[in-house]
Amino acid sequence: MSPSRGRAALYARIPGGLDGRRMLWIALINKAGTGLWMGAAALYFTLVTGLSVTEVGVLMGVSGAVGIAGAPLAGHLADRFPVTRVLIGAQLQQAVALLALLTTDSFSLLLLYSAVSSLADRGANVLTKLYAARIAGPDRTKYQAVQRTVSNAGWAIGGLAGALALAVGTTHAYQALLVGNVVSFVAAALLTLRCAEPPSPSRVVTDSTVAAAATRPSSPWRDRPYLLFTATEAALFLDDAVLQVGMPLWIVHATDAPHGLAPLLMVLNCVLVVCCQVPLSRFGRTPDKARALLVPLAACFVIGCAAMTASVAGGTGLAVAALTVAAIAFTFAEILHAIASWELSIALAPDDAQGAYLGVHGLSSSAQRSGGPLLVTAVIAAGHLAWPLLGAGVIATVVAQSRLVRRRLPRQGGPAHPRGAPTRRGRRTAS
């Protein structure tokens, strides 16, 4: 097969056409830039701007809390304006806010700029998800899996490049990493500008008679089942905190494993996601199939918690083996949850307010980013017997979410609309 035919065959397997492929390049560039900066952010604030460790903790905690508002705000805007234009605004907001960090060493200004960047970051995540849902249509689960694979590859590329720059350790090296992230956002915005606006079910054109009779769009804030679904999602996102915060701290403070195992397990996580996310996505292409994934998701999380407990039984070899099993189990829990969460969050949202609903759903990952590390560190402080309790909590959450989703979805397993939440009727048009 010629290279051109091989490339055409590969393109044909990616949903969304040309704009879908462009969005994958945007994801790669965006995450590569983020990978450059995130590993150096704390060191930049301490070594370059002179903040204390406590000030860095406050800065990251407060900016993360402010960022929680970005998801519902972006979703609200995406139901009223073209999603590509809102996404470009979020990308440029991140670029400007990060570039502003170079201009000051004042704690208050650094906090302000970091909060503005965090707000746009959480909003951009929701907008990217919404664009994928609209551009890929019924193949949205497969597309999301491809996009997540590309994003993880970008993280790995940026992280490796960042590690090389950090080896230099100079002020200019840290500043170069920050500028690299800024450039990535500008490049992503320029590529997004070339993406066509997909049809939006929430933006309709009606004549004056229909418009007068139209009801208001559905509101996720008045949709109690969806709010409960979002609350359970926050608990199921805990694999992120366990892998990024809990695993390194547990290795250092509770086991005989070498400290260098921590970054190796993160590499293993990235490799597994890149290799398995797309193949496993076929098991969650309908709402009913996505709901069925909750059972193996819980099983993987419980296995991971059991392995964390076993890692302190004694000996370096046992610790390394148990922690490796834990990392693999938590990674598969992450992969399965990404598939189920993606499909169910769309299927449970009414057509007339997809952006608003996905914005509210985005609160779950944002809340986990703020509260997850606190919960995981509390588990570590409580000792090895607290890990099974965390696993039991995840099982209870999965049971609750499964029942909620089963009641919400129609019998055929298709997209559902909340009771009492009518959608607008009228002629659909591209946004």
C-alpha positions, -999 to +999 in steps of 0.1 A: +000+000+000+014+034-010+020+060+018-008+082+004-033+053+005-022+044+040-027+079+052-061+080+035-071+048+052-060+062+086-079+094+081-111+074+072-109+057+106-110+090+125-145+104+129-152+141+123-136+145+089-110+173+083-121+194+113-119+163+135-083+158+125-075+194+130-089+192+165-066+163+172-036+184+162-049+211+185-051+186+213-015+174+207-001+209+206-021+220+236-011+191+258+025+192+247+027+228+258+009+220+291+033+191+297+062+215+293+049+238+319+031+217+345+062+199+357+081+231+362+053+254+375+059+249+413+097+252+408+092+284+387+072+300+415+098+291+442+131+295+423+123+323+399+097+344+416+108+337+451+076+325+466+076+303+497+063+267+496+033+278+516+026+306+491+029+282+462+004+259+478-020+287+484-016+300+448-022+266+432-051+258+456-069+291+451-064+293+414-077+257+411-108+266+431-114+296+409-111+274+378-141+253+389-163+281+376-148+279+342-166+247+332-203+259+336-194+294+324-179+280+291-209+256+287-233+285+291-215+306+265-213+277+240-251+274+240-253+310+229-223+316+207-202+296+182-182+270+202-151+276+181-150+313+189-155+307+226-127+281+225-104+305+208-112+331+234-103+306+262-070+296+244-059+332+240-069+340+276-046+312+288-018+325+266-021+361+279-025+351+315+006+328+314+027+354+296+018+379+323+035+356+349+068+367+334+061+403+342+060+402+380+071+384+412+042+399+433+023+371+450-011+389+445-005+394+408+008+359+403-023+346+420-046+367+398-029+356+366-029+319+376-066+321+385-074+337+351-055+309+334-071+282+355-106+296+347-099+294+309-083+259+312-113+243+328-136+261+303-115+249+273-118+213+284-155+215+283-155+233+250-132+207+234-155+179+246-186+197+233-170+203+199-160+166+197-196+156+205-210+178+177-184+171+150-183+133+155-220+127+159-228+090+167-191+082+166-184+105+195-171+078+218-146+066+193-135+101+186-131+110+223-109+079+227-087+089+198-085+125+212-076+113+247-049+091+232-034+120+213-036+142+244-017+117+265+010+115+237+012+153+239+016+152+276+044+127+273+062+147+246+060+179+266+070+162+298+101+147+283+111+180+267+104+198+300+126+173+319+155+181+295+151+218+302+148+213+339+181+195+339+197+229+329+180+245+359+186+282+351+161+310+353+161+313+315+153+276+312+122+279+334+111+310+315+116+291+282+092+264+293+066+290+302+070+307+268+067+273+251+034+268+268+022+303+257+032+295+221+013+263+222-019+281+231-014+307+203-008+279+178-039+260+190-060+292+186-048+297+151-057+261+142-090+264+159-097+294+137-096+271+107-121+247+121-157+249+108-185+254+133-205+222+138-243+222+139-256+230+174-289+216+186-291+244+212-291+272+187-322+271+165-339+294+141-377+298+144-403+321+130-419+346+152-450+325+160-429+295+170-405+317+189-433+332+210-444+297+220-410+283+226-401+272+261-369+282+278-339+259+273-335+231+299-314+241+329-290+216+345-292+235+378-329+225+380-322+189+369-317+170+402-309+136+386-281+152+365-267+170+394-266+138+414-249+121+384-223+149+384-217+144+422-210+107+417-187+115+388-165+136+412-158+104+432-151+083+401-124+108+389-103+099+420-080+077+400-064+110+388-055+120+424-044+085+433-020+082+404-006+118+404-006+125+442-012+093+462+011+070+444+043+091+447+036+100+483+028+064+492+060+051+475+081+076+495+065+075+529+050+040+533+069+014+512+104+001+506+101+007+468+128+030+453+117+066+448+125+064+411+096+041+407+071+070+408+079+086+374+082+051+358+047+043+369+035+076+354+051+066+321+034+032+323+001+050+328+006+071+297+017+041+276-014+021+287-037+050+279-022+055+245-024+017+236-057+008+252-080+039+251-092+035+215-095-003+214-116-003+246-139+026+234-160+001+214-174-012+246-190+021+255-206+033+222-241+033+235-255+046+269-264+010+280-229-003+271-213+027+289-233+020+320-222-017+319-186-005+321-192+008+356-188-028+370-153-035+356-144+001+365-152-005+402-134-039+401-102-023+387-103+004+414-108-022+442-078-042+428-057-011+428-066-003+464-059-039+475-025-037+458-017-005+476-024-022+509-002-052+499+027-030+490+036-024+527+037-061+535+075-061+534+104-061+510+114-041+480+104-067+455+069-071+468+065-034+470+075-028+434+053-056+421+023-045+441+026-009+431+030-019+395-002-039+397-019-009+415-008+015+387-021-008+360-054-013+378-059+024+384-050+032+348-077+008+335-102+023+359-092+057+344-096+044+309-130+028+315-143+058+334-133+081+306-153+060+281-184+057+304-183+093+316-180+107+281-210+088+267-233+091+297-227+128+302-238+135+266-267+109+266-282+123+298-282+159+284-311+174+264-303+186+229-313+222+237-287+227+264-258+204+257-232+231+265-248+240+298-251+204+309-215+195+299-204+226+317-221+214+349-206+179+343-172+196+341-176+206+377-170+169+387-134+168+374-127+203+387-140+195+422-119+163+422-088+184+413-094+205+444-107+179+468-091+147+455-056+154+467-070+162+502-089+129+504-060+108+491-035+124+515-060+117+543-060+080+532-022+079+533-021+095+567-047+069+580-025+040+570-027+010+547-061-002+559-077+030+546-072+019+510-099-008+511-123+017+526-116+040+496-124+011+473-156+004+492-166+040+487-161+037+450-182+006+449-210+024+467-207+053+442-208+030+412-240+013+425-256+047+431-246+060+396-257+028+378-292+030+394-295+066+386-285+062+350-308+032+345-338+052+357-329+082+336-323+064+303-352+052+281-355+014+276-339+014+242-307+029+257-308+060+236-303+097+247-327+108+274-342+141+282-350+150+318-386+149+329-403+182+326-374+197+306-388+203+271-366+211+241-372+239+216-387+230+184-378+246+151-355+243+122-319+234+131-292+253+116-254+253+118-241+276+144 
